[in-house]
Structure formats: structure tokens, C-alpha cells
Amino acid sequence: MYKRALAIITSAVMALTLSAPVFAEETASTDISIGVSFGQNVHPFFVAMQKGIEDACTEYGVTDYNFLAADSSLETQNTQIENLVTMGSDVILLNPYDSEGVVNAVKAASDQGVGVITMDIDCEGSIAYLASDNYVIGQMLADYVIEQLGGEGKIAIIDGITVSSLKDRTDGFMDTIAESNIEVVAEQQTAHARDTALSSAENIIQANPDIDAFVGVNENSGMAILSAVTSANLSDVLITTVDATAENMIAIRDGKVAVGVSQDPYQMGYQAVEQAIKWHNGEEIEEFIEIPVEYMTSDNIQDFIEREEGYGVEVE
């Protein structure tokens, strides 16, 4: 099952994820003003996303754009959305920190004629949403675990349901793993933060030292699991993670994590600018644009390291 999924997904995204970005054939200036608000600060995921936005603005002749980051604060992000509207933004590219918590600010922006396009995480009121299919990411993690364990064994998972993307990954994983004889002996929904994920991982390992695989659905959970497994001196536990961040890629390269699923935040940002320009020009845009994903393993991890370094992400 894992091999089939890998072949299909690799074929579909080879040209997109591992090649140079495709820019506009002609650079044409536009009077659009684009505001950006990221949910977090100085994270490799957003370094790549910001570079995608900047490159697209350069290629399409957009000179009026502003970047803000909410530092994991809902209050800050709501204020930023209000400020971007006041600054005269025609379109706001938004990575919500909290899908439900930004709804009122997004509605207020929309009521003033500002289009809100979401990246990676969606919210009510957006005119377009660019992201990976997070349900598919969960399926891919489950397919890999099933393949590696031969459809049997005991596993634990640290996942999440408070953020839409994590909930979708959890659903995809659980629906797929249920088709096997693998037993989920422990689940903690603490993947939203590294410290809570680490505490959960340590408790799970203490209660279940005989697990065959420990599943993380994002970088926080994957790296927390790795720390807990290392501290417990367990050497035969299969670990998963998500995203082509420096920590994840190094762990896969060094053989400490078995597999990751890579998103492409650069393309999320780049294509979000394209949709913003189309909407501003009165053209029809798609409500959801899927950015393909791919497995990262020891066999292909160097390709992803080189890709991310090209996006401006520092990798040891």
C-alpha cells in the first residue's frame, strides 16, 4: 500500500516539488497591495513560505507587500488583520494561528472589500485556500507504518484536533490504520506544542515500552517523540514526522526517524500571490488549491535538503 501511494504521489509531484519554481513568463507590474500575517515567527516553514511570496511578487511586479507574524498569539493576529486592512491591503494572505479565533477579523476585512486567502490552515470567510491535503498526509503515514510492520503490531500516536490541519491528519491516519491489525495502544492530542508533546511521549513510553512505532503528525510531535525515545534508550521504534524542516530532515538523514511527509510552503506562498492577483483583477479563482506532498526517506532526503536550502532554510 505504501509503495503504491509513493509511486503515485512521486509521479504527480516530481516536477513541482523537486524542480525550480515556475515563474511567470512575463513580469507585469500591478497596483495590488498584499498584506501577510503568519501565525508563528521565524520558523523554517514560514521562511520558505515568505520566500515563495517574495519571489512571486518580484516575478509579477508587485511592489507593495507587508509581512507580519503573530508569534503564536491569537490576539496579535487579529490586531494584525485589522492593521493590514487599515494600511490599504487589497488582499491578505493569512496563515491562521487559530482557525476559529480569526473568523470575526476575517469577516470584518471582507466587509471592507479585502480578500482573505488562507495558506496551510483555513478559516471561515476565506476566498481561497492553498494547502496540502492533510487527510492524505495522515493516510500516507498510516500506509508507511502498515507496510513496515506487516500490518500487525502496537503503536502510539501524538496528534491534534484543535487545528484544522492536524485534525485532518489524525482522521486520515486513524481511518487508514483501522483497516489493519495494528493496535493503537496510546493517543495524546498534544501535537500543537513541543513541550506538551514531549511530556506526552515520555508518559506513553513509560506505560508502553514495547511499542513498535510511535507516530508524530507534525514537527513538534515527531521531534518530541525522538527525544523521548532517545532518552529511554529504545532503538527499534519506528518514528514518523511531517514537514521538511531542518530538524526533521537531519533526523531522517541520520537514520533516527524512519519517514516524514514533506509539504511545500514555498509553493503555498508563491501560488497564493498568483491567486491574489487574479482575484484583484476580477478573474475567477479556485476555492481550494492543493499543494502536493511526498515521502521523505533516507533514500531521497538530500533532494529535500537542497530544495529547502534553496528556499533560504538553514540546514546543518
C-alpha positions as CSV (number, residue, x, y, z in Angstrom):
1,M,0.0,0.0,0.0
2,Y,2.8,2.4,0.9
3,K,4.7,1.6,-2.3
4,R,1.6,2.2,-4.4
5,A,1.0,5.6,-2.7
6,L,4.6,6.5,-3.0
7,A,4.7,5.8,-6.7
8,I,1.5,7.7,-7.5
9,I,2.4,10.8,-5.4
10,T,6.0,10.9,-6.5
11,S,5.0,10.8,-10.1
12,A,2.4,13.5,-9.6
13,V,4.7,16.0,-7.9
14,M,8.2,15.4,-9.3
15,A,8.1,18.4,-11.5
16,L,6.6,20.6,-8.8
17,T,8.5,19.7,-5.6
18,L,12.0,18.9,-6.7
19,S,12.5,21.3,-9.6
20,A,13.0,25.0,-9.8
21,P,9.8,27.1,-9.3
22,V,7.9,28.0,-12.5
23,F,7.8,31.8,-12.7
24,A,5.6,34.0,-14.8
25,E,6.7,34.2,-18.5
26,E,6.4,38.0,-18.4
27,T,6.8,40.3,-15.5
28,A,3.9,42.8,-15.4
29,S,3.6,45.4,-12.7
30,T,0.4,45.6,-10.8
31,D,-1.0,48.1,-8.3
32,I,-2.2,45.4,-5.8
33,S,-1.3,45.8,-2.2
34,I,-0.8,42.5,-0.4
35,G,-0.6,42.0,3.4
36,V,0.6,38.9,5.0
37,S,0.1,37.5,8.5
38,F,1.8,34.3,9.7
39,G,0.6,32.6,12.8
40,Q,4.2,32.0,14.1
41,N,7.5,33.7,13.9
42,V,10.9,32.7,12.4
43,H,10.0,29.0,11.7
44,P,11.6,27.3,8.7
45,F,8.1,26.5,7.3
46,F,7.4,30.2,7.1
47,V,10.9,31.1,5.9
48,A,10.1,29.1,2.8
49,M,6.6,30.4,2.5
50,Q,7.8,34.0,2.8
51,K,10.4,33.4,0.1
52,G,7.7,32.0,-2.2
53,I,5.6,35.1,-1.7
54,E,8.6,37.4,-2.3
55,D,9.6,35.6,-5.4
56,A,6.1,35.7,-6.8
57,C,5.8,39.4,-6.1
58,T,9.1,40.0,-7.8
59,E,8.1,38.0,-10.9
60,Y,4.7,39.6,-11.2
61,G,5.8,43.1,-10.4
62,V,4.1,43.5,-7.0
63,T,6.0,46.1,-5.0
64,D,3.5,46.9,-2.2
65,Y,3.5,44.0,0.3
66,N,3.9,43.8,4.0
67,F,4.9,40.8,6.3
68,L,3.7,40.4,9.8
69,A,3.9,37.5,12.2
70,A,1.7,36.8,15.2
71,D,4.2,35.0,17.4
72,S,1.6,32.3,18.3
73,S,-0.8,34.9,19.7
74,L,-4.4,35.0,18.5
75,E,-4.9,38.5,19.9
76,T,-1.9,39.7,18.0
77,Q,-3.0,38.1,14.7
78,N,-6.5,39.6,15.0
79,T,-4.9,43.1,15.5
80,Q,-2.6,42.4,12.5
81,I,-5.5,41.7,10.3
82,E,-7.2,44.9,11.3
83,N,-3.9,46.8,10.8
84,L,-3.4,45.3,7.3
85,V,-6.9,46.5,6.3
86,T,-6.1,50.0,7.7
87,M,-2.9,50.0,5.7
88,G,-4.8,49.6,2.5
89,S,-4.3,46.0,1.7
90,D,-6.4,44.7,-1.2
91,V,-5.7,41.1,-0.3
92,I,-4.5,39.5,2.9
93,L,-2.5,36.2,2.8
94,L,-3.3,34.6,6.1
95,N,-1.8,31.6,7.9
96,P,-4.3,31.4,10.8
97,Y,-2.9,30.7,14.3
98,D,-6.4,29.6,15.3
99,S,-9.0,28.7,12.7
100,E,-12.0,29.7,14.7
101,G,-10.4,32.6,16.6
102,V,-9.7,34.8,13.5
103,V,-13.2,34.5,11.9
104,N,-14.5,37.8,13.2
105,A,-11.4,39.7,12.0
106,V,-11.6,38.0,8.6
107,K,-15.3,38.9,8.3
108,A,-14.6,42.5,9.1
109,A,-11.9,42.6,6.4
110,S,-14.2,41.0,3.9
111,D,-16.9,43.5,4.7
112,Q,-14.5,46.2,3.7
113,G,-13.8,44.6,0.4
114,V,-10.5,42.9,1.3
115,G,-10.0,39.4,0.0
116,V,-8.5,36.9,2.5
117,I,-6.6,34.0,1.1
118,T,-5.5,31.3,3.6
119,M,-2.3,29.2,3.5
120,D,-1.8,25.8,5.2
121,I,-4.6,26.4,7.6
122,D,-8.1,27.5,6.6
123,C,-10.8,29.5,8.3
124,E,-14.4,30.6,7.6
125,G,-14.6,33.5,5.2
126,S,-11.6,32.9,3.1
127,I,-11.9,33.4,-0.7
128,A,-9.3,30.7,-1.5
129,Y,-7.3,28.2,0.5
130,L,-3.9,26.8,-0.5
131,A,-2.6,23.8,1.4
132,S,-1.6,20.2,1.3
133,D,-4.4,17.6,1.6
134,N,-3.8,16.9,5.3
135,Y,-6.1,13.9,5.3
136,V,-3.9,12.4,2.7
137,I,-0.8,13.1,4.8
138,G,-2.4,11.1,7.6
139,Q,-3.2,8.3,5.1
140,M,0.4,8.3,3.9
141,L,1.8,8.0,7.5
142,A,-0.6,5.1,8.1
143,D,0.3,3.4,4.8
144,Y,4.0,3.5,5.7
145,V,3.5,2.2,9.2
146,I,1.3,-0.7,7.9
147,E,3.9,-1.6,5.2
148,Q,6.8,-1.5,7.6
149,L,5.1,-3.5,10.4
150,G,3.5,-6.0,8.0
151,G,0.0,-4.9,9.2
152,E,0.5,-6.0,12.8
153,G,1.9,-4.6,16.0
154,K,1.5,-2.0,18.6
155,I,1.8,1.8,18.0
156,A,1.3,5.1,19.8
157,I,0.5,8.5,18.3
158,I,0.7,12.1,19.3
159,D,-1.8,14.1,17.2
160,G,-4.1,17.0,17.5
161,I,-7.6,18.2,16.8
162,T,-7.6,21.9,17.8
163,V,-6.0,23.0,14.5
164,S,-7.8,22.0,11.2
165,S,-4.7,20.7,9.6
166,L,-3.8,18.4,12.5
167,K,-7.3,17.2,12.8
168,D,-7.4,16.2,9.2
169,R,-4.1,14.3,9.5
170,T,-5.4,12.5,12.6
171,D,-8.6,11.5,10.8
172,G,-6.7,10.2,7.7
173,F,-4.3,8.2,9.9
174,M,-7.0,6.6,12.1
175,D,-9.3,5.8,9.2
176,T,-6.4,4.0,7.4
177,I,-4.8,2.3,10.3
178,A,-8.2,0.8,11.3
179,E,-8.0,-1.3,8.1
180,S,-5.0,-3.2,9.5
181,N,-4.5,-5.4,12.5
182,I,-2.3,-2.8,14.2
183,E,-3.3,-1.7,17.7
184,V,-3.2,1.9,18.7
185,V,-2.3,1.5,22.4
186,A,-2.0,5.2,23.2
187,E,-3.0,8.5,21.8
188,Q,-2.4,12.0,23.1
189,Q,-3.7,15.1,21.3
190,T,-0.8,17.4,22.3
191,A,1.0,17.9,18.9
192,H,0.3,21.7,19.0
193,A,3.4,22.4,21.2
194,R,6.8,20.7,21.6
195,D,6.8,20.8,25.5
196,T,3.4,19.2,25.8
197,A,4.2,16.6,23.1
198,L,7.4,15.7,24.9
199,S,5.7,15.2,28.2
200,S,3.1,13.0,26.5
201,A,5.7,11.0,24.7
202,E,7.6,10.3,27.9
203,N,4.5,9.1,29.7
204,I,3.4,6.9,26.7
205,I,6.8,5.2,26.5
206,Q,6.8,4.6,30.3
207,A,3.5,2.9,30.0
208,N,4.1,1.1,26.7
209,P,7.9,0.4,26.3
210,D,7.1,-2.4,23.8
211,I,5.6,-0.3,21.1
212,D,6.7,-1.0,17.5
213,A,6.1,2.5,16.1
214,F,5.5,6.0,17.5
215,V,3.7,8.3,15.2
216,G,4.1,12.1,15.1
217,V,1.9,14.1,12.8
218,N,4.0,17.3,12.7
219,E,7.4,18.5,13.6
220,N,6.6,19.2,17.3
221,S,5.3,15.7,17.9
222,G,7.9,14.0,15.7
223,M,10.9,15.7,17.4
224,A,9.4,15.3,20.9
225,I,9.0,11.6,20.2
226,L,12.6,11.3,19.0
227,S,13.8,13.0,22.2
228,A,11.7,10.7,24.4
229,V,12.7,7.5,22.6
230,T,16.4,8.5,22.7
231,S,16.2,9.2,26.5
232,A,14.5,5.8,27.1
233,N,17.3,4.1,25.1
234,L,14.8,2.5,22.7
235,S,16.4,1.6,19.4
236,D,13.8,-0.3,17.4
237,V,10.9,2.1,17.5
238,L,9.8,3.4,14.1
239,I,9.2,7.1,14.2
240,T,7.3,9.4,11.8
241,T,7.1,13.1,11.4
242,V,5.8,15.8,8.9
243,D,7.4,18.8,7.1
244,A,10.7,19.4,5.5
245,T,12.2,21.4,8.4
246,A,15.9,21.3,9.3
247,E,15.4,19.2,12.4
248,N,13.2,16.6,10.6
249,M,15.4,16.3,7.6
250,I,18.6,15.9,9.7
251,A,16.9,13.2,11.8
252,I,15.8,11.3,8.7
253,R,19.3,11.8,7.1
254,D,20.9,10.4,10.3
255,G,18.6,7.4,10.5
256,K,16.9,8.5,13.7
257,V,13.5,9.0,12.1
258,A,12.2,6.5,9.5
259,V,10.0,8.7,7.4
260,G,8.5,12.2,7.0
261,V,5.9,13.7,4.7
262,S,7.1,16.9,3.0
263,Q,4.8,19.8,2.3
264,D,5.9,22.7,0.1
265,P,5.3,26.0,1.9
266,Y,7.2,27.9,-0.8
267,Q,4.6,26.9,-3.4
268,M,1.8,27.7,-1.0
269,G,3.2,31.3,-0.8
270,Y,4.0,31.6,-4.5
271,Q,0.7,30.4,-5.7
272,A,-1.2,32.4,-3.1
273,V,0.2,35.6,-4.7
274,E,-0.9,34.3,-8.1
275,Q,-4.5,33.8,-6.8
276,A,-4.4,37.2,-5.1
277,I,-3.6,38.9,-8.4
278,K,-6.2,37.0,-10.3
279,W,-8.9,37.9,-7.7
280,H,-7.8,41.6,-7.7
281,N,-8.1,41.6,-11.5
282,G,-11.6,40.3,-11.3
283,E,-10.7,36.8,-12.6
284,E,-12.3,33.6,-11.2
285,I,-10.1,31.7,-8.7
286,E,-10.4,28.3,-7.2
287,E,-11.6,27.9,-3.6
288,F,-9.1,25.2,-2.8
289,I,-5.7,24.7,-4.4
290,E,-3.9,21.5,-3.4
291,I,-0.1,21.6,-3.0
292,P,1.2,18.1,-3.4
293,V,3.1,16.2,-0.8
294,E,5.8,13.5,-0.9
295,Y,7.5,11.0,1.4
296,M,11.0,11.8,2.7
297,T,13.2,8.9,3.5
298,S,16.9,8.3,3.8
299,D,17.0,7.5,0.0
300,N,15.8,10.9,-1.1
301,I,16.3,13.2,1.8
302,Q,19.3,15.0,0.2
303,D,17.0,16.3,-2.5
304,F,14.8,17.9,0.0
305,I,17.7,19.3,2.0
306,E,18.9,21.0,-1.2
307,R,15.4,22.2,-2.1
308,E,14.9,23.8,1.3
309,E,18.3,25.4,1.3
310,G,17.3,27.0,-2.0
311,Y,14.3,28.4,-0.2
312,G,16.5,30.1,2.4
313,V,16.1,27.4,5.1
314,E,19.4,26.8,7.0
315,V,20.2,23.1,7.3
316,E,23.1,21.9,9.4
